[in-house]
């Protein structure tokens, strides 16, 4: 590799990175790690637990005990841009079927068509999702309401950590300032909300088409955000104990929230039961999974590892689908990952685990992208619920479809789960 210039060294150190780390990233890009090897899908009684209704009362009691003790908190990744939700309005033209559907159903949205340009500049977490009698709520506000029913402690305090992009942090703070008095009055809770941004030290380098480190026209190294796996640092820095993790767009309005609340509490109770069953030498996560009905994304699989088979959440990009045997296993998946996690981040003595020690550093993603019209090969860190948690103890629990209501485009807000009954 060509020696780094003095300017390179300044830029590397300014991000909190080291030359050794940049060289490690470049080596991974030039010699990508082998695809993950699937053994079989996780299924009911073979990797996926189905909680019997007779267990519910005991599990809910364990969840409530942990909540009252202040052990529970929420972690919400919320830096995604709303612009992608409206992309079909420009990419397909005014006569595209999705654009027509949007116009025909305009009254069903919690915002007006005239607001689209302003809304598209916001993060997804601040887009009005659900209309109520007096106002509309954003996903961020819905997560606050959900927290009041899941992580409230004995003093009524609900702890929520939200990851945001730097340019939108002030907008989240403004929405919180406006909504907090109203929602605290409605829920009889108190919200302790903290924000963080993706650390520059988690950025990664890229390669150009010649296999050299990608540089801008002035010859400066280009660094890119390291993907959602970079949020492992934010999760660790949140100093949580039992942390409920869910995507910002997976929320429903009040009159459809009961299954979500029930199963979040059941997952938390199941985790507490597992904590008490044996000493913990590594972080533990209980991951809710729904029946696979064709949603895009990853799922639970048994994966071949150096120490035998382990349960993992796997994305398609991690699998060699050109291999017929691997493709057949992938296609046989019975469950899907909705990102519905309850994570135990401390040992039995209450000491935080050192989360980077439990990352599979080779479980990276490499994606072909463009930057100012030029092709590059980008490195993404091991995904937050993939390689970043690969060495955790993982338990999958089947949860009902009613707990999964993602909004990837604005048209998803027309689904029944986002509309008033």
C-alpha positions in Angstrom: 0.0 0.0 0.0 1.3 3.5 -0.9 2.5 5.3 2.2 0.0 7.8 3.8 0.7 11.5 3.3 0.9 13.9 6.2 -2.6 15.2 5.1 -3.9 11.6 5.2 -2.5 11.1 8.8 -4.2 14.3 9.9 -7.5 13.3 8.5 -7.3 9.8 9.9 -6.4 11.0 13.4 -9.1 13.7 13.3 -11.7 11.0 13.1 -10.3 9.1 16.0 -9.0 6.3 13.7 -5.5 4.8 13.4 -3.4 3.9 10.4 -3.7 0.3 11.4 -7.5 0.4 11.4 -7.6 2.1 7.9 -5.2 -0.6 6.6 -7.4 -3.3 8.2 -10.4 -1.9 6.4 -8.6 -1.7 3.1 -7.5 -5.3 3.4 -11.1 -6.4 4.0 -12.2 -4.5 0.9 -9.4 -6.0 -1.2 -9.8 -9.6 0.1 -13.5 -9.8 1.3 -14.2 -12.5 3.9 -16.0 -15.6 2.8 -19.8 -15.7 2.9 -21.5 -16.9 6.1 -22.4 -20.6 5.9 -26.0 -21.4 6.7 -26.7 -24.8 8.3 -30.5 -24.6 8.4 -33.2 -22.1 9.2 -34.2 -21.6 12.8 -37.7 -23.0 13.2 -40.2 -23.7 16.0 -38.6 -26.2 18.4 -35.3 -25.9 16.5 -34.0 -22.4 17.4 -37.3 -20.5 17.7 -39.2 -20.5 21.0 -43.0 -20.3 21.0 -44.2 -18.9 24.4 -47.2 -20.7 25.8 -50.0 -18.5 27.0 -49.7 -20.3 30.4 -46.3 -18.6 30.8 -47.5 -15.1 30.1 -48.4 -14.0 33.7 -45.1 -15.1 35.1 -43.1 -13.4 32.3 -45.0 -10.2 32.6 -44.4 -10.2 36.4 -40.6 -10.5 35.7 -40.7 -7.7 33.2 -42.6 -5.4 35.5 -40.2 -6.2 38.4 -37.2 -5.2 36.1 -39.0 -2.1 34.9 -39.8 -0.9 38.4 -36.2 -1.4 39.4 -35.1 0.9 36.6 -33.4 -1.8 34.6 -35.2 -1.2 31.3 -34.7 1.4 28.7 -35.3 1.9 24.9 -32.8 2.4 22.1 -34.1 3.8 18.9 -31.9 4.2 15.7 -33.5 7.3 14.1 -31.1 8.8 11.6 -32.9 7.5 8.5 -34.0 10.1 6.0 -37.7 10.7 5.0 -36.7 11.6 1.5 -36.5 7.9 0.5 -40.1 7.5 1.5 -41.2 9.9 -1.2 -38.8 8.8 -3.9 -41.5 7.3 -6.1 -43.1 10.7 -6.5 -40.2 11.9 -8.6 -38.6 8.7 -9.9 -41.7 7.3 -11.5 -43.3 10.4 -12.8 -46.8 11.8 -12.0 -48.6 9.0 -13.8 -46.8 6.1 -12.0 -49.3 3.9 -10.2 -47.8 4.7 -6.8 -48.0 8.4 -7.4 -51.6 8.0 -8.5 -52.4 6.0 -5.4 -50.7 8.6 -3.2 -52.9 11.4 -4.7 -56.1 9.3 -4.5 -55.5 8.6 -0.8 -54.3 12.0 0.2 -56.9 12.5 2.9 -55.8 9.3 4.7 -52.3 10.7 5.5 -51.6 12.8 8.7 -50.1 15.5 6.5 -51.1 17.4 3.4 -49.6 17.0 -0.1 -48.4 20.7 0.1 -46.1 19.7 2.9 -44.1 17.1 1.0 -41.1 19.2 0.1 -40.6 20.2 3.7 -41.3 16.8 5.1 -38.8 15.1 2.7 -36.0 17.1 4.2 -36.7 15.7 7.6 -35.6 12.4 9.2 -38.2 9.6 9.0 -38.6 9.8 12.8 -40.1 13.3 12.6 -42.6 12.6 9.8 -46.3 12.8 10.9 -47.4 9.2 10.9 -50.7 9.0 12.7 -53.6 11.4 13.0 -55.4 11.9 16.3 -58.3 14.1 17.3 -56.2 17.0 18.4 -53.0 16.5 16.5 -50.7 14.1 14.6 -47.9 12.1 16.1 -44.4 11.4 14.7 -42.7 8.0 15.1 -40.5 9.6 17.7 -43.5 10.6 19.7 -45.1 7.2 19.4 -41.9 5.7 20.8 -42.2 7.9 23.8 -45.8 6.7 24.4 -44.6 3.1 23.9 -41.9 3.6 26.4 -44.4 4.7 29.0 -46.0 1.3 28.7 -42.9 -0.8 28.6 -39.9 0.7 30.5 -41.5 3.0 33.1 -39.7 2.6 36.5 -41.2 2.8 40.0 -40.9 6.6 39.9 -42.6 6.9 36.5 -39.3 7.6 34.7 -38.9 6.3 31.1 -35.4 6.2 29.7 -35.1 6.5 25.9 -31.9 6.9 23.9 -32.3 8.0 20.2 -29.5 8.1 17.6 -29.8 11.0 15.2 -27.9 12.6 12.4 -26.0 15.8 13.3 -28.1 18.0 11.0 -31.4 16.9 12.6 -30.5 16.8 16.3 -32.0 20.2 16.9 -35.2 19.2 15.2 -35.6 16.2 17.4 -34.9 18.4 20.5 -37.6 20.9 19.3 -40.2 18.2 18.9 -39.3 16.8 22.3 -39.7 20.2 23.9 -43.1 20.7 22.3 -44.4 17.1 22.9 -43.0 16.3 26.3 -45.6 18.2 28.5 -48.5 16.9 26.5 -47.4 13.3 26.4 -46.2 13.2 30.0 -49.7 14.5 31.0 -51.4 11.8 28.8 -49.2 8.9 30.0 -48.5 10.1 33.6 -44.9 9.3 32.9 -41.6 11.3 32.9 -39.3 11.0 29.9 -35.6 11.0 30.2 -34.5 11.3 26.5 -30.9 11.4 25.4 -29.5 11.8 21.9 -26.3 10.7 20.2 -24.8 10.8 16.7 -22.8 8.2 14.9 -19.1 8.6 16.0 -16.6 9.7 13.4 -14.3 7.0 14.7 -16.7 4.4 13.2 -16.4 5.8 9.7 -14.8 3.6 7.0 -12.7 4.0 3.9 -13.6 2.9 0.4 -11.8 1.6 -2.7 -12.0 2.9 -6.3 -12.4 0.7 -9.3 -8.6 0.2 -9.5 -8.4 -1.1 -5.9 -6.9 2.0 -4.5 -8.2 4.0 -1.5 -10.9 6.3 -2.8 -10.0 9.9 -2.8 -11.9 13.1 -3.7 -10.7 15.3 -6.7 -8.3 17.1 -4.4 -6.6 13.8 -3.5 -8.1 13.6 0.0 -9.2 10.3 1.6 -12.9 9.9 1.6 -14.5 8.5 4.7 -18.1 7.2 4.8 -20.5 6.3 7.6 -20.0 2.7 8.7 -23.6 1.5 8.5 -25.9 0.7 11.3 -23.3 -1.6 12.9 -21.5 1.6 13.9 -24.3 2.2 16.4 -22.9 -0.5 18.6 -20.7 2.2 20.2 -23.8 4.3 20.8 -25.6 1.3 22.3 -22.6 0.7 24.7 -22.3 4.4 25.5 -26.0 4.6 26.5 -25.0 2.6 29.6 -28.2 0.7 29.6 -28.9 -2.5 31.5 -31.8 -4.2 29.7 -32.3 -2.3 26.5 -35.3 -2.6 24.1 -34.2 -2.0 20.5 -36.6 -1.3 17.7 -36.5 0.6 14.4 -37.9 4.1 14.4 -40.6 3.4 11.8 -42.0 0.3 13.4 -44.7 1.9 15.5 -48.5 1.9 15.5 -51.2 4.3 16.9 -52.8 4.0 20.3 -55.7 1.8 19.3 -53.5 -0.8 17.7 -50.7 -0.8 20.3 -51.9 -3.5 22.7 -50.1 -6.5 21.0 -46.9 -4.5 20.7 -46.9 -3.7 24.4 -47.8 -7.2 25.5 -45.0 -8.8 23.5 -42.3 -6.3 24.3 -43.0 -7.1 28.0 -43.1 -10.8 27.3 -39.7 -10.6 25.6 -38.3 -8.6 28.5 -39.7 -11.1 31.0 -38.2 -14.1 29.0 -34.8 -12.4 29.0 -34.9 -11.9 32.8 -35.9 -15.5 33.2 -32.9 -16.5 31.1 -30.6 -14.2 33.1 -31.6 -15.9 36.3 -31.2 -19.4 34.9 -27.4 -19.4 34.4 -24.3 -17.2 34.9 -23.7 -14.8 32.1 -20.3 -14.5 30.4 -21.4 -12.6 27.4 -24.2 -10.3 26.3 -27.7 -11.8 25.9 -30.4 -10.9 23.4 -33.9 -12.1 23.0 -35.0 -11.4 19.5 -38.6 -11.4 18.4 -39.2 -13.0 15.0 -42.4 -13.1 12.9 -43.6 -15.6 10.4 -41.9 -15.1 7.0 -44.5 -13.7 4.6 -42.1 -12.3 2.0 -41.0 -9.0 3.7 -37.5 -8.0 2.5 -34.7 -8.5 5.0 -33.0 -11.1 7.1 -34.0 -13.9 9.3 -32.9 -16.4 12.0 -30.6 -19.2 11.0 -28.3 -21.8 12.4 -24.8 -20.8 11.2 -21.6 -22.7 11.0 -18.9 -21.3 13.2 -15.5 -22.2 14.5 -17.0 -23.5 17.7 -20.0 -25.2 16.2 -23.5 -24.1 15.2 -24.8 -20.8 16.5 -28.1 -18.9 16.1 -27.7 -15.7 14.1 -29.7 -13.0 12.4 -28.6 -13.2 8.8 -29.1 -10.8 5.8 -29.1 -12.0 2.2 -25.9 -10.0 1.5 -24.0 -12.3 3.9 -25.0 -15.5 2.0 -23.6 -16.9 -1.3 -26.9 -17.3 -3.0 -25.1 -18.5 -6.2 -24.5 -21.7 -4.2 -27.7 -23.8 -4.8 -27.5 -25.5 -1.4 -27.1 -22.2 0.4 -29.9 -20.6 -1.7 -32.2 -23.5 -0.8 -31.6 -23.1 2.9 -32.2 -19.3 2.6 -35.4 -20.0 0.7 -36.6 -22.4 3.4 -36.7 -19.7 6.1 -39.8 -19.8 8.2 -39.3 -16.6 10.1 -38.2 -13.0 9.5 -36.2 -10.5 11.6 -38.4 -7.4 12.4 -35.6 -5.9 14.6 -37.5 -6.4 17.9 -34.7 -7.0 20.4 -34.3 -7.0 24.1 -30.7 -6.9 25.1 -28.9 -7.6 28.4 -25.7 -5.6 28.5 -24.4 -6.3 32.0 -23.1 -9.3 33.8 -24.6 -10.7 37.0 -22.6 -8.2 39.1 -24.0 -5.3 37.1 -20.8 -4.6 35.2 -21.2 -3.6 31.5 -19.9 -6.0 29.0 -17.2 -4.7 26.6 -19.5 -5.0 23.5 -16.7 -4.7 20.9 -15.2 -7.9 22.2 -18.3 -9.8 21.0 -18.2 -8.6 17.4 -17.4 -10.8 14.4 -15.1 -8.2 12.8 -15.0 -10.1 9.5 -18.8 -10.0 9.1 -18.7 -6.8 7.0 -20.8 -5.7 4.1 -19.3 -4.4 0.9 -21.5 -2.4 -1.4 -20.9 -0.8 -4.8 -21.9 2.9 -4.6 -21.3 6.1 -6.4 -19.7 9.3 -5.1 -20.0 12.5 -7.2 -20.5 10.3 -10.3 -17.6 7.9 -9.5 -17.9 4.3 -8.6 -16.6 3.2 -5.2 -16.6 0.0 -3.1 -17.8 0.9 0.4 -17.2 -1.0 3.6 -19.9 -1.2 6.2 -19.2 -2.5 9.7 -20.8 -5.7 10.9 -24.5 -5.0 11.2 -25.8 -4.0 14.6 -28.0 -7.1 14.8 -25.8 -9.3 12.5 -22.0 -9.4 13.0 -21.9 -6.8 15.8 -23.9 -9.2 18.0 -22.6 -12.5 16.4 -20.8 -13.6 19.6 -23.7 -12.8 21.9 -26.0 -15.4 23.4 -29.1 -15.3 21.1 -32.6 -16.6 21.7 -35.3 -16.3 19.1 -39.0 -16.0 20.2 -41.9 -16.0 17.8 -44.0 -12.9 18.0 -47.3 -12.1 16.2 -47.4 -10.2 12.9 -49.4 -7.4 14.7 -46.2 -6.3 16.4 -44.5 -5.5 13.0 -45.7 -2.4 11.1 -42.7 -1.1 9.1 -43.0 2.1 7.0 -40.4 1.9 4.1 -42.4 4.2 1.8 -45.1 6.7 2.6 -47.7 4.3 1.0 -47.1 1.9 3.9 -49.0 4.4 6.0 -52.1 3.3 4.2 -51.8 -0.2 5.7 -54.6 -1.0 8.1 -52.2 -1.0 11.1 -51.5 2.7 10.6 -55.0 3.8 10.0 -57.8 4.5 12.6 -60.1 1.5 13.3 
